[in-house]
Amino acid sequence: MTSPVTSPASPPASPQVIPRVGSSNPAEGRFPLDRGARVRGPHAETARDLLGLDADGDGPGEIVLRLVTDPSLGEEGYVLTVTPEEAVIAAADAAGLRWGVQTLRQLHGPGGVPCGTVRDVPRYAWRGVMIDVARWWRPVSFLRAYVDLLSLHKFNVLHLHLTDDQGWRFEVRGHPRLTEIGAHRAESPAGHAREGRFDGTPHGGFYTQRELRDLVDYAAARGVTVLPEIEFPGHSQAAIAACPWLGHPSATPVEVRTSWGISSHVLNVSDRAAGFARDVLDELSDVFPSRFVHIGGDEVRGGEWATSPEAARRVADAGLAGPAALHGWWGRLLADHLRGLGRRAVAWDDMLDHDPPEDMVIMAWRGVDRIEAALRAGHEVVAAPHTHTYLDYAESDAPGEPVSIAGPLPLETVYGFDAGEAVLGTQAQLWGEYLPTRERLDYNAFPRLCAVAEAAWSSGRDLGDFTRRLTAHLPLLDRLGVRYRRPHDEGA
């Protein structure tokens, strides 16, 4: 990849940081950042940890962290001033100090950190990445490694898709069968789902509440909030396999789904099923302090409701238009319960078609038009259109690309996405069906995740400048062990 020629009259190139900083003024000299650099000020321990510095550093350079009163910086903005003697990070909040440290970390190269001043404020408050751990369970060490990568790129939300038809990964102490049975499937697809082949290998795993609390604390220290998602009322086959009373009468026992795609099984609408959902949300909210909780709500197949006498009674009692309206009944029930817990519900944009409460945050995935539809309906919106943010899609359709659910979605398309000024934020999605390993997920995520980071943090687009900075950024990903897809590779 080559960067465009810059004429002498052009402004200096942006510092080699991803996402691009807001403004910068370079100066002569370099700050000699090494393991012995001293750190003082609030949150010094976190800064030392992020920079890999010694706790008792006695080197020649000093890093100063300063909390200041500057409303223009908001909660996450910062000013980084680097001289040959010191690097000063000023911010109005701890979050800004962390992001300033990450910029300092990226600027560090041979000979130290280039001198100058950077002023940087994020475009969006919500800058997220969704990782699907329901299709393939991933160890906590993997999740911690991705928290580190998200923080490096100034993402502030890790959205964990914890349940689906193919697995239930969250320990619910009041319903232990969810993980005893629902966390395990007999086998998984081999090759693309349309081939109908299976690997014959059992797969399973779940996270204890203790593990997830530790992950939440680890992420919080790095500026990342963990957003949990439990799928209701569709994508619930694993829950129904574990607790058959959640489902509908079936000619054969319901098992944890072994194929990809969408199950026709949905939660029934009994008082007992509603109580189950409240139990799950109670325990979930006790583990995850995030003020947002994702309730799923996508791709609900209502055929079982259409033939259920119990569903017909619920429709009549609630004064609903018909069985399809039970989709919205579930959404309102869950949002009401979360509101009582001091939380706000987030749902996929399918819920938008079923009279959601106004305070529900809509995650718009089915297309760019769904962003505008949710905004018109008065909702806060997280822009997540599959056309630009589904990084499980193949990057190209060239021979040699590994099997993917769809695509192509080139880096340039991801980088070019602009969600507008009215949204709460944007995020990337890494659905797991065809990403069973860390290596495969890395390959799909990077470097496109760098493009999402820039779309979420920075205003404006300059593909040439981005590719220049990305080329300089890739050696850092190498050092961190990220097995990314080489730009313009023709496949694995």
C-alpha positions in Angstrom: 0.0 0.0 0.0 1.3 3.5 -0.8 0.5 6.8 0.6 -0.3 9.8 -1.6 2.3 12.3 -2.5 2.1 15.4 -0.2 3.1 18.7 -1.7 5.3 21.1 0.3 2.3 23.4 0.7 0.2 20.7 2.3 -0.2 20.4 6.0 2.0 17.9 7.8 0.9 14.3 7.7 -1.2 13.1 10.7 0.8 11.3 13.4 1.0 7.6 12.9 -1.8 6.8 15.2 -5.0 4.8 14.6 -7.6 6.1 15.0 -6.5 9.5 13.6 -6.0 12.2 16.2 -8.1 15.3 16.1 -5.3 17.9 15.6 -1.5 17.9 16.1 1.4 20.3 16.0 4.8 18.6 15.6 7.9 20.0 17.3 11.6 19.2 17.2 13.1 16.4 19.3 12.0 13.2 20.8 11.0 12.0 24.3 13.1 9.0 25.4 10.3 6.6 26.5 11.7 3.4 27.9 10.9 0.9 30.7 12.5 3.2 33.3 10.3 6.3 32.5 8.7 7.7 35.7 5.0 8.2 35.9 3.2 10.6 38.3 -0.3 11.8 38.7 -3.8 10.1 39.0 -4.1 6.6 37.5 -0.3 6.3 37.2 -0.4 2.5 37.9 -2.8 2.0 34.9 -0.5 4.1 32.7 2.5 2.1 33.7 0.7 -1.2 33.0 -0.5 0.0 29.5 3.0 1.2 28.6 4.8 -1.7 30.0 6.9 0.4 32.4 8.7 -0.6 35.6 7.0 0.3 38.8 10.0 2.0 40.3 11.3 3.6 37.1 14.3 6.0 37.5 15.0 6.8 33.8 15.5 10.2 32.3 12.0 10.8 31.1 8.8 11.6 33.0 5.1 11.0 32.1 2.8 13.4 33.9 -1.0 12.7 34.1 -3.1 15.7 34.9 -6.9 16.1 35.5 -8.0 19.5 34.3 -11.2 21.5 34.0 -11.8 21.8 30.3 -15.5 21.2 29.2 -14.4 21.1 25.5 -12.6 17.8 26.2 -15.7 16.0 27.4 -15.2 12.8 29.4 -12.9 11.1 26.9 -10.8 13.9 25.2 -7.2 14.7 26.1 -4.3 16.9 25.2 -0.9 15.2 24.9 2.2 17.5 25.0 5.6 15.9 24.4 8.9 17.6 25.0 12.4 16.0 25.2 12.1 16.0 29.0 8.5 14.9 29.6 5.1 13.8 28.2 2.1 15.5 29.8 -1.4 14.1 29.3 -4.2 16.4 30.4 -7.8 15.3 30.5 -11.0 16.1 32.3 -11.6 12.5 33.3 -9.8 9.2 33.8 -11.0 8.0 30.4 -9.2 10.8 28.6 -6.0 10.0 30.5 -6.2 6.4 29.3 -6.7 7.3 25.7 -3.9 9.8 25.9 -1.7 7.0 27.2 -2.7 4.8 24.2 -1.8 7.5 21.8 1.6 7.9 23.5 2.0 4.1 23.2 1.4 4.2 19.5 3.6 7.1 18.9 6.5 5.4 20.5 9.1 4.2 17.9 12.8 4.0 17.4 14.5 6.8 19.4 11.4 7.5 21.5 8.3 9.6 21.0 8.3 12.6 18.5 7.7 15.9 20.3 4.7 18.0 19.7 1.1 18.5 20.9 -2.0 16.4 20.1 -5.5 17.4 21.0 -8.1 14.7 20.5 -11.8 14.2 21.3 -13.9 11.3 20.1 -16.7 11.7 17.6 -19.0 9.1 19.1 -19.7 8.1 22.7 -20.3 4.4 21.7 -17.4 2.7 19.9 -18.0 -1.0 20.1 -17.0 -4.4 18.9 -19.4 -7.4 19.2 -17.8 -10.9 19.7 -20.0 -13.9 19.4 -19.0 -16.5 22.0 -22.3 -18.4 21.7 -21.4 -20.2 18.4 -17.8 -20.9 19.6 -16.9 -20.6 23.3 -13.6 -18.7 23.7 -11.4 -18.8 26.8 -11.2 -15.8 29.1 -7.6 -15.3 28.1 -8.8 -14.7 24.5 -11.4 -12.1 25.8 -8.7 -10.3 27.8 -6.4 -10.2 24.8 -9.2 -8.6 22.8 -10.0 -6.1 25.5 -6.3 -5.0 25.2 -6.7 -4.7 21.4 -9.9 -2.7 21.7 -8.4 -0.4 24.3 -5.4 0.2 22.1 -7.7 1.4 19.3 -9.9 3.5 21.6 -13.0 1.3 21.5 -14.9 1.6 24.7 -17.6 -1.2 24.4 -17.0 -5.0 24.2 -20.4 -6.5 23.3 -20.5 -10.2 24.3 -23.1 -12.3 22.5 -23.5 -14.8 25.3 -26.4 -17.0 24.1 -27.8 -18.4 20.9 -29.4 -21.5 19.4 -26.0 -23.2 19.4 -24.9 -22.5 23.0 -25.6 -20.8 26.3 -22.4 -19.4 27.9 -23.6 -17.4 31.0 -23.8 -19.1 34.4 -27.3 -18.6 35.9 -27.2 -19.9 39.4 -31.0 -20.1 39.6 -31.2 -22.3 36.5 -28.0 -24.5 36.4 -29.3 -26.7 33.5 -28.6 -23.7 31.2 -24.9 -24.4 31.4 -25.1 -28.1 32.3 -27.0 -28.9 29.1 -27.3 -25.7 27.1 -23.6 -24.9 27.0 -22.8 -28.1 25.0 -23.7 -29.3 21.5 -23.0 -32.7 19.9 -21.1 -31.4 16.9 -20.6 -28.4 14.6 -20.9 -27.8 10.8 -17.8 -28.6 8.7 -17.3 -26.3 5.8 -20.2 -24.0 4.8 -23.6 -24.7 6.4 -25.1 -25.2 3.0 -22.9 -28.3 2.5 -24.7 -30.2 5.3 -21.5 -31.7 6.7 -20.6 -32.0 10.4 -17.4 -32.5 12.3 -18.6 -35.1 14.7 -16.8 -33.3 17.6 -18.7 -32.1 20.7 -18.2 -28.5 21.6 -19.0 -26.7 24.8 -18.0 -24.2 27.5 -19.4 -21.4 29.6 -18.2 -18.6 31.8 -18.8 -18.5 35.6 -20.0 -15.4 37.1 -16.7 -15.0 38.9 -14.8 -15.2 35.6 -17.0 -12.6 34.1 -16.8 -10.2 37.1 -13.0 -10.4 36.7 -13.2 -9.7 33.0 -15.5 -6.7 33.7 -12.9 -5.3 36.1 -10.0 -6.0 33.7 -11.8 -4.2 30.9 -12.9 -1.3 33.1 -9.3 -0.6 34.0 -8.6 -0.2 30.2 -11.6 2.0 29.5 -13.8 -0.8 28.1 -17.4 -1.5 29.2 -18.6 -5.1 28.7 -22.1 -5.1 27.3 -23.8 -8.5 27.8 -26.4 -9.9 25.4 -28.9 -12.6 26.1 -31.1 -13.5 23.2 -34.9 -13.3 23.8 -37.3 -14.6 22.6 -35.8 -16.1 19.4 -32.3 -17.7 19.0 -33.2 -19.5 22.2 -33.0 -23.2 21.2 -30.1 -23.9 23.6 -32.2 -22.5 26.5 -35.2 -24.6 25.5 -33.0 -27.7 25.2 -31.9 -27.1 28.8 -35.4 -26.1 30.1 -38.0 -27.7 27.9 -40.8 -25.9 29.7 -39.6 -22.6 28.1 -40.6 -23.9 24.6 -43.7 -25.4 22.9 -44.8 -29.0 22.5 -42.5 -30.8 20.0 -42.8 -34.3 18.4 -39.1 -34.8 19.3 -36.9 -33.5 22.2 -35.3 -30.2 21.4 -31.5 -30.4 21.6 -28.9 -27.7 21.4 -28.7 -26.7 17.7 -25.8 -28.2 15.8 -26.3 -26.4 12.5 -26.0 -22.7 11.8 -28.9 -20.6 10.7 -32.1 -19.6 12.6 -34.1 -22.0 14.7 -37.9 -22.0 14.5 -38.1 -22.6 18.3 -39.0 -19.5 20.4 -39.8 -19.0 24.0 -43.4 -19.4 24.9 -45.3 -16.6 26.6 -46.2 -18.2 29.9 -45.9 -16.5 33.2 -43.2 -19.1 34.0 -41.2 -18.2 30.9 -41.5 -14.5 31.7 -40.3 -15.2 35.3 -37.3 -17.1 33.9 -36.3 -14.1 31.7 -36.5 -11.8 34.7 -34.3 -14.2 36.8 -31.7 -14.2 34.0 -31.7 -10.5 33.8 -31.4 -10.1 37.5 -28.3 -12.3 37.7 -26.9 -10.7 34.5 -27.3 -7.2 35.9 -25.6 -8.3 39.2 -22.5 -9.4 37.2 -22.3 -6.7 34.6 -22.5 -3.0 35.8 -23.1 -1.7 32.3 -26.1 0.6 32.3 -27.1 -1.0 29.0 -28.1 -4.7 28.6 -28.7 -6.2 25.2 -31.8 -8.4 24.9 -31.4 -9.6 21.3 -34.8 -9.5 19.7 -33.7 -10.4 16.1 -34.8 -13.0 13.6 -37.8 -14.2 15.6 -39.8 -17.0 13.9 -43.3 -16.8 15.2 -44.8 -20.0 13.8 -45.0 -21.7 17.2 -47.0 -18.8 18.6 -49.4 -18.9 15.7 -50.5 -22.4 16.7 -50.3 -22.1 20.5 -53.5 -21.8 22.6 -51.4 -20.2 25.3 -50.1 -17.6 22.9 -53.7 -16.9 21.7 -54.8 -16.3 25.3 -51.8 -13.9 25.9 -52.7 -12.1 22.7 -56.3 -11.7 23.9 -55.4 -10.7 27.5 -52.9 -8.1 26.3 -55.1 -6.7 23.6 -52.5 -7.4 20.9 -53.2 -7.4 17.2 -52.1 -11.1 16.7 -49.4 -13.6 17.4 -46.7 -11.6 15.7 -47.2 -8.8 18.2 -45.8 -11.1 20.9 -42.4 -10.2 19.7 -43.0 -6.6 20.9 -44.7 -8.0 24.1 -41.5 -9.7 25.0 -39.4 -6.6 24.2 -41.5 -4.4 26.4 -41.6 -6.9 29.3 -37.8 -7.2 29.3 -37.2 -3.4 28.9 -39.6 -2.7 31.8 -37.8 -5.1 34.0 -34.4 -3.7 33.2 -35.7 -0.2 33.8 -36.6 -1.3 37.3 -33.0 -2.5 37.7 -31.7 0.9 36.7 -30.6 -0.3 33.2 -31.6 0.4 29.6 -32.5 -2.3 27.1 -30.7 -2.5 23.7 -32.1 -4.6 20.9 -31.5 -5.4 17.3 -33.5 -3.3 14.9 -36.0 -6.1 14.2 -37.6 -4.9 17.5 -38.3 -1.6 15.8 -41.2 -3.2 13.9 -43.0 -4.2 17.1 -43.7 -1.1 19.1 -40.6 -0.9 21.4 -40.5 1.5 24.3 -39.0 4.9 23.5 -36.0 4.4 25.8 -34.9 1.2 24.1 -31.6 1.7 22.2 -31.8 0.3 18.7 -28.8 -1.5 17.2 -29.4 -1.0 13.4 -28.0 -4.0 11.5 -30.3 -4.8 8.5 -29.1 -1.8 6.5 -28.2 1.8 6.5 -31.8 2.7 6.1 -32.6 1.2 9.5 -30.5 3.8 11.2 -32.7 6.6 9.8 -35.9 4.6 10.6 -34.9 4.2 14.3 -33.9 7.8 14.6 -37.2 8.9 13.1 -39.0 6.8 15.7 -37.2 8.7 18.4 -34.7 6.1 19.5 -31.0 6.4 20.3 -29.2 4.3 17.7 -26.0 2.4 17.5 -25.1 2.0 13.8 -24.2 -1.5 12.9 -25.3 -2.2 9.3 -24.2 -5.5 8.0 -23.2 -3.8 4.7 -20.3 -2.0 6.5 -19.6 -3.5 9.9 -20.0 -7.3 9.7 -16.4 -8.3 9.8 -17.2 -12.0 9.7 -17.9 -11.3 6.0 -15.1 -12.2 3.7 -12.9 -9.2 2.7 -12.7 -10.3 -0.9 -14.2 -13.0 -3.2 -10.8 -14.0 -4.5 -9.9 -17.7 -4.6 -8.1 -18.7 -1.4 -10.3 -16.8 1.0 -11.4 -19.0 3.9 -15.1 -20.0 4.1 -17.3 -17.1 5.3 -21.0 -16.5 5.7 -21.1 -13.7 3.1 -19.1 -11.0 1.5 -17.1 -9.4 0.1 -16.7 -6.5 2.4 -13.4 -4.7 1.5 -11.4 -2.6 3.9 -12.1 0.5 1.8 -15.9 0.0 2.2 -15.6 -0.4 6.0 -13.4 2.7 6.2 -15.9 4.7 4.1 -18.9 4.2 6.4 -20.2 7.4 8.0 -23.1 6.9 10.4 -23.9 10.7 10.6 -24.0 13.0 13.5 -27.3 11.9 15.2 -26.3 8.4 16.3 -25.1 7.3 19.7 -22.2 5.5 18.1 -21.2 2.6 15.9 -19.7 -0.8 16.3 -18.2 -3.8 14.4 -19.7 -7.3 14.5 -17.7 -10.6 14.6 -20.3 -13.3 14.4 -18.7 -16.6 15.2 -20.1 -19.3 12.9 -17.0 -19.3 10.6 -14.5 -17.9 13.1 -13.8 -20.9 15.4 -10.2 -20.0 16.3 -8.2 -17.0 17.5 -6.2 -17.1 14.3 -9.3 -17.0 12.1 -11.0 -14.3 14.1 -7.8 -12.2 13.9 -7.7 -12.7 10.1 -11.3 -11.4 9.7 -11.0 -8.6 12.3 -7.8 -6.9 11.3 -7.0 -4.6 9.7 -10.7 -3.8 9.1 -11.2 -3.2 12.8 -8.7 -0.4 12.5 -11.0 1.2 9.9 -14.0 0.9 12.3 -12.0 2.4 15.1 -11.3 5.4 12.9 -14.9 5.7 11.8 -16.0 5.6 15.4 -13.4 8.0 16.9 -12.4 10.5 14.1 -14.2 13.0 12.0 -13.7 13.1 8.3 -12.0 10.5 6.0 -8.8 10.4 4.1 -8.1 6.9 2.7 -4.6 7.7 1.6 -3.6 9.1 5.0 -5.3 6.1 6.7 -3.3 3.6 4.5 -0.1 5.4 5.3 -0.7 5.2 9.0 -2.0 1.6 8.8 1.2 0.5 7.1 3.1 2.0 10.0 0.7 0.4 12.5 1.0 -3.2 11.3 4.4 -3.9 13.0 2.8 -3.1 16.3 0.1 -5.7 15.6 2.9 -8.1 14.7 4.5 -7.5 18.1 1.2 -8.1 19.8 0.8 -11.4 18.0 -2.2 -10.5 15.9 -2.5 -12.7 12.8 -4.2 -10.1 10.6 -5.0 -10.4 7.0 -2.3 -8.6 5.0 -3.8 -5.7 3.1 -4.6 -6.8 -0.5 -3.8 -10.5 0.2 -5.7 -12.8 -2.1 -6.7 -15.1 0.7 -5.2 -17.1 3.4 
